[in-house]
């Protein structure tokens, strides 16, 4: 369990004493606590369900079949493509709308048990959705939202436990996904193999199209396109996405850092500064999740190196600043709301302590403003002057869900409750949920993003009701679409997973055998240190010093720092520390 706030430590000490003194009393107390917890979780799940349907029903009433709802004016926007810039009378004749929010809501409907509405939505999409339209779309956004939504919904529709009417689904969503994937392939026709950021669904890459893209934009396609290849038997989708990842990784600096933007034709970096936020975030996420979904060691090897570099060059206490990929020198000291996904990713690594520390700081900012601002300047302790908005982002809810799943600490349920209350108090309007334009005065903006239904409501609901996950293993894409982990998609488990391998590593006192939890590919809490008595593995990259008193004869007897992931060295006085990193 993650330690409770310091103000409650006294209560917890007394509580533990009562448990020891009176087993009968402890059973009675725990029984009452369990009942209250169950009741509270049920109450909160119903509250989140009402939020979801308030957003969903208003979309279906005022915006469907267009992309997204404008809740203040009770109208719509086609935000996914440039069709949103055209007047209604200029839309293509066969354009019925991409129904983006409906696609994004499919898995949420299943998770909340509404198979009737899910089936109705599947039938409508099967009969009406087309991608043969003259529309310029973002490859990244269309991949994570539309392709991911269709692939995930197809899997859910064909699940043997599905409550769909038997015989009425004939893989129509997969057919649509395959058609979209084939249109995506034209974006990869570049000298480097890195895809264009924008393509026209009907005509492919247009003349004079921009050649600039982001690391996440061309390196976060593997889950959706990889799953599409596994489902259709067409290897081209996975091959194109994997090639892009390999090319990106080959462009990393000697520090194992990547930049934020690059040119897909020349293969040159445009922006050398990067962090764990916008432009890079999902690249790290997809390396780890691709390893989980497909089992390939290649993904793990890249993620392992990238994670250690992030902890070494970006982390400063609980926060993560940005740095130049070439030197590791800090560039921008700022918090961005997209960074809040990182604690959830750290849970998948098993780095719970580090995840908890960062998550609490993000929640502190949420409490300070009522929601999480898009950008906060850490070095000036102030909001960014122009990015003071909150577009109903899900990242903090996502990390809260993951941390509760890992720890079962009820404190995270209280975090979720605070978020639910804030969303209802500040963003709920008659026509749905509106984005916050300025967190200082809570002035609203006329936009309900589709990810509010795909992710924000979904993760808050799963925080209180995870029955959908019972007995199953899923990974969630960066847009919150669940994809099951299947044995027939998974490569053979690597030798590092076998007990004989990691037991011999942790049991040996030979210096070269000492390794971090990440190197051994196990959770930190499941192993003992190889450094002797009195050691405790504190993080995924932590390697304790060889001696518990930190004395050393040379650098080989010093480990790796648990916070920064930097190699510790032996001082002249014979003590291990981060001596070289101080200069």
N, C-alpha and C positions, 0 to 999 in steps of 0.2 A: 504494500500500500504506500502511496505517496504521502509523506508526512503532512499532517494538517497544518494550517496556519499557526504561528507561534502563540497567538492569543488563546488557542484551544488546547495547548499541550497539557495544561494542568488538569483539565477535564479528562483527557484521554488517559493520563497517568492514574487518576482515581478510578476510572472505569476499568482499567486493566487490573488494578488491585482487587476490585469487587469480583471480577471474573475468577481470580485465583482463590479468593476466600470462600465464595459461595457458588458452586456449580449450578445449583438449582436456580438461584437468583439470576445467574448469568444467562441460563437458558430462557427464563421468563423474559428478561430484558431484551435478549436478542430476538425472541419471537415477536415481541411488540414492535421492535425496531424494523424487523423484516416486513411485518404487515403494513406498517406506516410507509415503508419504502415502496412496496408493491402498489399501494394505493396512490402514492404520490406520482409514481411513474405512469400509472394508468391515466391519472388526471392530466399530466403533462402531455402524454401522447395524444390524448383527445384534443388538447388545446392546439397542438401543432397540426393535427389533422384538419381542424377548422381553419387554420391559417392557409393550409395548402388549398383547400376547396374554395376559400374566399378568393384566392388568386386565380385558381383554375377556372372556376365558374364564370368569373368576370371576363377572363380571356375568351372563353367559349362564347360568351354573350356579345362582347363588343369588338373582338379582334380576329377571331378564327374566320377563315383559314390563313390569315396573314401571320407574320413572324411573331411579333410581340405586342403586348398590351400597353396602351398609354392610359394609365388608371385615372388620371385627373380629368382628362377630356373624354374618357370612355371611347377611345378610338384605337387605331392600330398603327404600327410601323413595320415595314419590311427591312429590318435592320441588318440581316445577314448579308445582303447583297446591295448593289447600287440601285436596285429596283426601288429602294426607299427614297431615291432622289427624283423619281419620275412621277408625274401626275397619273392618276388612276386611268384616264382615257388613253394614256400612252403605253400601258402595260401590254405585253404580248397577248395575243388572242387566246392562247392555250394556258395562260397563267391563272391558276386558281389559288396561288399562295403556297408557300412551302410548309405552312403549319408548324413552324419551328418549335413553338412552345408546346404544341401537342406531342411532337416527337420527343422533346425533352422530358415530358411528363410521363411517358409510357412506363418506365421502370418504377417510378414513384407510385403510380396507380397500383401496380402489382404488389409492391412492398406494403402498401396500406390496405391490401386485400380487396381492391375494387376490380375484380376480373370482368365484370359486366362492362364497365366503362373502357377498360383496356381492350376488350374484344371489339367494342364499337369503334374505338380509335383505329385499331388495326385494320378493320374492314374499310374505313373511310380512306386511310392512307393507301391501301391496296388498290382502290378503285380510282383515286384522284391525284395522287402525288406523281409528278413528273420532273425530271431534271433536264429535259430537252428545252431549256429556256435560254434566251440571250441575256445572261446575267453574270456580272463580274463578282466573284465571291472570294472570301479569304479562305485559302486552303486549310489553314490551321483551325479556324473557327468552324468551318463546315465539317472538317474531319471529326473534331471532338464532340460537336453538337449533333450533327445530322447522321454521319456514318456511324459514330459510336452509339447513338440512340437507336438506330435501325438494327445494328448487329446485336446489341444487348436485348432489344425487344424480341427479335427473332428467336434468340436462345430461350428467352422466358416463354415465348409462345409455344415452343416445341418441347418444353420441359414435361416429362411424363407426369409430374405432379400438378401441371397446369389445370386450371378449371375451365379452360376454353371449351366451347362446344366441339366435340370430336368431329373431325372430318371437314371442318370449315376453314382451316388454315392450310394453304398450299405453298408455304415458303415465299409468299409475296414480298415480305419485308427484306428477305435475303436477296431476292431478285432486284429490288430497288437499290439495296446496298451495293450489289455487284455492279450495277449500272453506274452508280456514283463513283465507285472505286476506279472503274475504267476511265472515267473522265478525269479523275485525279492524276492518272499515270502520265498524262500529257505535260503536267507541271514539272516532271522529273527529267524532261528532255533538255538538259543543259550540259555544257562542257564539263562541269564538275560532278554532276549527278545530284547536286543539291536542288531541291524543288523551288520554283517560283512561289512567292507568297500569295499571288493573286492569279486566278485563271477565270476564263469565261466558260461557263458550263457547256455552252453549245459549240463554241469555236476554239476552245483551248487557250493557249497563251496568245494574247493580242500583241500587235505591233507596238513598239515603244513601251512595253510593260516594264515597270520598275524591276530592277534586278536585286534590290535590297530586301533582305529578310532577317528574321531573328533566329537565335539559336533554338529557342523553344518552337518557333514556327516551322522549322524544317527538321527538328530532331525529336518531335513528340508526336509521331504518327504511327509508331510501331504496334501499339496495343490494338487499335482499331483495324489497321491494315493487315497486321499479322493475324488477328482473329478472322478477318474476312478470307484470307488465304486458306486458313485451316478449315473453314466452313465450306468453301467453294471448291477447294482443290486446285485453285489457280495460284501458283507461287509468286506471280509477278508483284502483287501488292506488298507482301512481306519483304520480298527481295529489294524493292525500291526503297522502302522505309528503312530497312537495315543498312543498305548502302549509304544512305544519307547520314545515319548515325556514325558509321565507320569513318566517313569523310570528315565529319565534324570533329570526331575524337582525334583524328590525325592532325587537325589544325590547332590542337591545344598547345599551350606554352610549356616550357620545361617544368613549370610549377604545377602542371596538370590543371590549369585554369583555362576557361574559354571566355571569349568576349560576348557582347550582347547582340550586335548586328554585323552582317557580312554581305558580300556580293556573291550571288550564286553563279555568275558567269566567270569572274576572275578568281574566286576562291580566296579573296582577301578580306581581312577583318576591317570593318568600318568603325565600330565602337569597341575599344579595348577594355573599357570599364564594365564590370559586371558584378553580380551578387547572387542572391537566391530568389530575387523578385522578378518583376516583369521582364520578359524577353529571354529568360534562362530557366525559370522555375520548373516547368514541367519536363525539361530535358533530364534533370536529375531524377525526378519522380518516375519517368518512364524507363530509365535504366534499371532501377530497382524492381519496378512492377513487371517489366518484361522478363526479368530473371525469374520472378515468382510464377508468371503465367506460362513461360515457355521452357524454363529450366536451363537455358544456355549459360555456360560459365562466362562467355564473352561479355554478356551484359553485367554480370557481377564484377568482373575484373575492372571494367570501366567505372562502374559505380563506386567500387571500393576506393580507387585512386581519387576520383572526383570528390567523394565525401570527405576523405582525409584532407584534401586541399581546401575545401570549404571551411572545415573546422580550424584549419591552421591559419588561413589568410583572411577570412571574412569575419570570424567570430570575435566579438569583444564583450566579454562578460555574458549577459543574457541575450545581447543583440548581435545582429549580423550587418555589418556595413558593406559597402561596395569597395572593390579594389581593382587596380590595373592588372590585367592578366599576365603582363610581361614581367612585372616586378613584385607584385603582391602588395604594393603601396596603397594605403587607403585613399579612396577618391571622394566618395559621398557617404556621410554619416546620416542615414535616414531609415526610418521604418516605413515600409509600404504594406498595405493590407494584404497583398498577394503573398508576402513572406509568411503569413500565418499558417500556410499549409505545411511548413517545414517540421514543426513538432509531430504532426501526424505521420510524416515520412520517417522520422526518427523512431517512432514506435515500431514500424515495420522492420527497422534495423535492430531493434532491441535496446536502443539508447534512451531508456525511459527517463532517467534523471535529467539529462540534457533537454529532452522534450518538455518536461515539466517546468523547468526554469524559464524557458523562452515563452511557453504558453501562458504562464502567470503574468509575464510582463505585457504580452498582447492583451490579456484580459484587463489588466490595470488601465491600459489606454482606453479600452472599451468603456470601462466604468467612468473614466474621467470625462468622456464626451457623450456617453449614452449609446454610441455606435463606434465602429472602427474607421477613422478617417483614412482616405486613400494614401496620404503621405504625411509623415511627421518628421521634422528635422531634429535628429537626436543631439547634434552638436549645439543647436540653438535652443533646444527645449521648446519648440513652437511648431504650430501647424505650417505646412507648406502654404504660401500665400494664394496659390491658384488651384491646388488640389485638396480641397477641404470637403470633398463629397464622399458619400457612402452609397454605392450602387447595389445594396443588398447582397454583398459578397458572402460566400459560404465558407471561406478558408478557416476561420476561427471555429466555426461550428464543426467542421470536418475534423480538426485536430482534437477538439473536445471529445467527440465521439470515439476517436481512436484511443485517446488516453483513458477514457472510462472503460473501454473494452479491455485494455491492458492491465488496469489497476483495480477496477471496481471501487475506486474511491468516490464516495457520494458527493464530495466537493465538486466534481465535474458536473453532476446533475444540477447543482445550484448555479454553476456557470451557465449551463444551458437554459435554466429557468430565467436568469437575468437577461439573456439574449432574447428569449421569446417575449418577455415583458417589454423590452425596449422596442422590438420590432412592432409589436401591437400598439405601443404608446406613441411612437414617433412616425411610423411609416404606413400604417394601415389607414386607408381611405375607403370611401364608399365603393369606388370602382376597382379595388384591388390593393396592392402594396406599391408604394411609390419610392423611388430612390431619393436619398437625401442630397440636396444640392450643396448645403453648407452646414457642417456639423455644429457650428457655433450658434446658429439660430434655428436649426432644424427646418429650414425652408426646403420644400420638396420639389422634385423634378418629375416631369410627366413620363416616366419610363419604368416598367416592370420587366426586368431582364428574365429571359427564359431560365437562366441558371438558378433563379430563386426557387423554382419548382423542381428543377433537376437536382439541385444540390442543397441549398440552404434548408429548405423544408425537409428534404430527405434525411440529411444527417441529424437534424434536431429530432426527427421522429425516431430514427434508429437509436438515438441516445437513450430513449425511454422505452422503446419497443423493438427489440432486435429478433423477434420471432422469425422473421424472414431468413435470418442467417443460421437458424438452428440446424445443425447437422450438415451444413454446406460450407464450402470454401469459395469465396469470391475475392476478386480484386476490383476496386472501383477505378474507373478511368479518371482523368483530371476533370471531367465534367460530371462525375458521379454516376456513370452508367456501370452497373455490375456485370462482370464477365466471370463465369465459373472457371475454376482451376481444374482442368481435366487431365487425367493421366495420359490419355492418348495424344495430348498436345505437348507433353512434358518430356524432355530428354532424360536419359538415365541419370539418377542422382549421382553427383560427383563424389569422389572418394573422400572429400573433406567432410561429408555428412556422416560417414560411418563412424560408429563409436570407437572402433579400434584406433582410428587416426587421431581424433581430437583428445582421446584419453591419454595416448602416449605423449602428445604434445604438452598437455597440462601437467602430467605427472613427472616430466623430466626436469632435472635441475641443470641440464646442459644449457649454457647460455643461448646457443643458436636455436634451441627448440622453443624458447619463450615467444609467444605470439599473442596478438590481440584477439578479442572475440570475433572481430570482423574477419581477420585472416583465417580463423578456424571456422567461420560461417556458423556461429552459434550465438544464442542470446547471452549477454554478459552475466545475467543472474543464474545461468545454468552451469557455470564453470567455476573452478577454483583457480587461483593464480598459480602459475608455475614458479613463482619466485620464493616460495617458502611460507612459513607460518606468519600470521598476522597481516596478510595482504588481502585486499578486497578489490575486485574489478569494478570500477565505477562507471565506465562507459564502453561503448563498442570499440573505441580505438585505444583504450587505456592498457598499457603494459606496466605493471608495478615495478618499482626498483627491485633489484635482486635481494636486497636486505631491507627488512622492515624499518630499521633505523636510518635508512637512506645513506648509509656510509658506502663508499665505493673506492676501488683501487684504480679503475679506468672507466671510460665511457661505456664499455660493453656491459657494465653492471648497473647501468641506469636505464630506466624504462621510457615510456611515452606518456606525456602529460594527458590526463583524462579530459581536460577542458579544451585545450588548444590543439591537441593531437600532435604537438611538437616533440621531437626527440630530446630527452633530458641528457645533460652531460655532467661529467665529474669535475668538480672544481679543484683548485690547487689544495684546498683544505681537506679534500676527500669526501665531499657531499654531493649528491645528485641534485640537480636543479635546472631551471631554464636560463642558465647563465649566458649563453651565447645570444639568446633572443632579446636580452635586455638592451644591448647596444643599438 
